[in-house]
């Protein structure tokens, strides 16, 4: 494990984004369970949920589509290393924070790795099911767990920054972890927020790149022992990112 090189790029979210709402404190260590960050991030035998795990707001809307904008996930991957201070990333992290504040998946989905990109990326038999039934499902659990850190008045907290240890970013080549396409991965970015005059933080277990942008793929833990939300290393203060190599 490399504990040295940290090139943390502090993402100070733009003042005036009205949806940067709330957050709150947390104690040291992962809550409620720890997670080993070894092994593949997806397996052919993904776990299937009962009922629909699709969050409200992620399904197609009724009526004709009026936009001609192509989803980034439908475009080819590039080898560009993502910055952590461009407008798209700032917007994504604002959406992620809205998901933490509300405890809901739908507001945070723009920050999550796109489904269409995942379908291009994985060679497993049911990549769509794995994305929905495992990755998005776990994302929702972890958002709800992070929401609990905010206490009784989530609106009293504000997002300060998202610190990305870009020096830990590494290229994951094709053929590893059931991937047909390469991408960059960065572990243990830190979400920093203020509550009642105190700086608090928690981690983003893993972000991966698509077309030169970072997206969350595992919020609380890469692997988990149960269907329980996990908060990655909540701390008083901005916390410290630690290196770990994952898919």
BELHUCOR-V331000 format. One record per helix or strand of 3 or more residues. SS is the DSSP state (alpha for helix, beta for strand). FROM is the first residue (numbers start at 1). TO is the last residue. If there is no record, write none. Layout:
ss:SS from:FROM to:TO
ss:SS from:FROM to:TO
This chain:
ss:beta from:8 to:12
ss:alpha from:72 to:74
ss:alpha from:87 to:102
ss:alpha from:106 to:111
ss:alpha from:115 to:121
ss:alpha from:127 to:148
ss:alpha from:154 to:156
ss:beta from:157 to:165
ss:alpha from:166 to:168
ss:beta from:170 to:172
ss:beta from:183 to:195
ss:beta from:198 to:210
ss:beta from:213 to:218
ss:beta from:231 to:236
